[in-house]
Amino acid sequence: MTSVALDYETLTDIELAKLIAQRDSLAVRVVTRRNNQRLYRTAWSVLKDRPDAEEAVQEGYLKGFAAIDSFAGVSSLSTWLTRIVLNEALGRRRSAQRRIRLLREHSIALLDDYRENLMGGPAASSSPEADAARGQLAKLIEQAIADLPEAFRIVFMLREVEGLSVEETAEALQVPAQTVKTRLLRARRRLQVALAPTLQDALSGAFPFAGEACEALTERVLAKL
């Protein structure tokens, strides 16, 4: 008796979750490739550092997949993972801030070295993939978004850059939909001061996370499962 090969791309979120619970590597690949960019952008909006954001996404996947049996399908799997990664990024930032505060309180002389290590070192943000993908325009956009207050920045990234709906964003952040609308409006107004309206179309080219970086993250998640 021959078994019928699964078409993973057509499986529902619940079906994929059940396969991931069984450590099905193909199901993991489908889910990570679908969500890597969104989750990276979410983590970056909190941490504002590429290596830290990648680590937060990787750990978020591992925590999510370890608890995949609790996924009930009330929200989409993407939204469910977004909440997990957001919480992971926020936790990492709080821990980093706490460590820096303790270092300051104890007047440790090597604070500058610690900060460099915390941020991944001077060469962390420079890679062939990043150098090729990021032009001057993308850097300008990224900096303007990075300068937004955090509450506005996260909403802007999810709504305008990643394309989530108001409802999806509200669910991911666990805030009312009206709050999402208000924060997005204020974010837009602030960005209009820093960026010309003609730059809006360039947003889709910012925060690249594809190709080798995307595949590498998937392989690291699989290796740790």
WOHU-V821276 format. One record per pair of residues at least 12 apart in sequence whose ideal C-beta (glycine too) atoms are under 10 Angstrom apart, sorted by the first residue. I is the first residue (numbers start at 1). J is the second residue. Records with the same first field share a line. If there is no record, write none. Layout:
I=J, J
//
This chain:
6=19, 24, 26, 27
8=24, 26, 27, 29, 30, 31
9=30, 34
11=26, 27, 30, 31
12=73, 77
13=31, 71, 73, 75, 76, 77, 78, 79, 80
14=71, 72, 73, 77
15=27, 73
16=28, 30, 31, 34, 68, 71, 77
17=31, 64, 65, 68, 69, 70, 71, 72, 73, 77, 80
18=68, 69, 71
19=31, 68
20=32, 61, 64, 65, 68, 69, 71, 77, 225
21=65, 66, 67, 68, 69, 71
22=68
23=65, 68, 222, 225
25=218, 221, 222, 225
27=65, 68
28=61, 65, 218, 221, 222, 225
29=215, 218, 219, 221, 222
30=218
31=61, 64, 65, 68, 77, 78, 81, 218, 221
32=57, 58, 61, 65, 81, 214, 215, 217, 218, 219, 220, 221, 222
33=210, 214, 215, 217, 218
34=77, 78, 81
35=57, 60, 61, 64, 76, 77, 78, 79, 80, 81, 82, 85
36=54, 57, 58, 61, 209, 210, 213, 214, 215, 216, 217, 218, 221
37=57, 161, 162, 207, 208, 209, 210, 213, 214
38=57, 78, 79, 81, 82, 85, 157, 158, 161, 162, 163, 164, 172, 209
39=53, 54, 56, 57, 58, 60, 61, 64, 78, 81, 82, 84, 85, 86, 88, 89, 162, 209, 217
40=53, 54, 56, 57, 85, 162, 207, 208, 209, 210, 213, 214, 217
41=53, 57, 82, 85, 154, 157, 158, 161, 162, 206, 207, 209
42=56, 57, 60, 81, 82, 83, 84, 85, 86, 88, 89, 154, 157, 158, 161, 162, 164, 172, 173
43=55, 56, 57, 58, 59, 60, 82, 85, 86, 88, 89, 90, 92, 93, 157
44=56, 57, 89, 142, 145, 146, 153, 154, 157, 161, 207, 209
45=86, 89, 145, 146, 148, 150, 152, 153, 154, 155, 156, 157, 158, 161, 162, 207
46=85, 86, 87, 88, 89, 90, 91, 92, 93, 150, 153, 154, 157
47=88, 89, 90, 92, 93, 96, 119
48=93, 119, 142, 143, 145, 146, 147, 150, 153
49=93, 96, 118, 119, 120, 124, 125, 146
50=120, 124, 125, 126, 127, 130, 207, 209, 213
51=119, 120, 121, 124, 125, 127
52=89, 92, 93, 96, 118, 119, 120, 124
53=85, 89, 92, 207, 209
54=120, 209, 213, 216, 217, 220
55=88, 89, 92, 120, 217, 220
56=84, 85, 86, 87, 88, 89, 90, 91, 92, 93
57=81, 84, 85, 88, 89, 209, 217, 220, 221
58=85, 88, 216, 217, 218, 220, 221, 224
59=84, 85, 88, 89, 91, 92, 221, 224
60=81, 82, 83, 84, 85, 86, 87, 88, 89, 221
61=81, 84, 85, 88, 217, 218, 220, 221, 222, 224, 225
62=84, 88, 220, 221, 224, 225
63=81, 84, 85, 87, 88
64=77, 80, 81, 82, 83, 84, 85, 88, 221
65=81, 84, 221, 222, 224, 225
66=225
67=80, 84
68=80, 81
74=171
75=167, 168, 171, 172
76=168, 171, 172
78=162, 164, 168, 172
79=164, 167, 168, 169, 170, 171, 172
80=171, 172
81=172
82=158, 162, 164, 168, 169, 171, 172, 173
83=171, 172, 173, 174
84=172
85=172
86=154, 158, 172, 173, 174
87=174
89=154
90=150, 154
93=150
96=115, 118, 119
99=114, 118
100=114, 115, 118
103=115, 118
127=212, 213
128=212
129=208, 209, 210, 211, 212, 213, 214, 216
130=208, 209, 213
132=208, 211
133=205, 206, 207, 208, 209, 210, 211, 213
134=205, 206, 207, 208
135=202, 205, 206
137=195, 199, 202, 205, 206
138=199, 202, 203, 204, 205, 206, 207, 208
139=206
140=194, 195, 196, 199, 202, 206
141=161, 191, 194, 195, 199, 200, 202, 203, 205, 206, 207
142=161, 203, 206, 207
143=194, 195
144=190, 191, 192, 193, 194, 195, 199, 206
145=157, 160, 161, 187, 190, 191, 194, 195, 203, 206, 207
147=190, 191, 194
148=183, 186, 187, 188, 190, 191, 194
149=183, 186, 187, 190
151=173, 175, 179, 182, 183, 186, 187
152=182, 183, 184, 185, 186, 187, 188, 189, 190, 191
153=183, 187, 190
154=169, 172, 173, 180, 183, 187
155=169, 170, 172, 173, 175, 179, 180, 181, 182, 183, 184, 185, 186, 187
156=169, 183, 184, 186, 187, 188, 190, 191, 203
157=169, 187, 203, 206, 207
158=170, 172, 173, 180, 184
159=180, 181, 183, 184, 187, 188
160=184, 187, 188, 191, 200, 203, 204
161=203, 204, 206, 207
162=207
163=204
164=180
165=177, 180
166=178, 179, 180, 181, 184
167=180
168=180
169=181, 183, 184
188=200
191=203
//
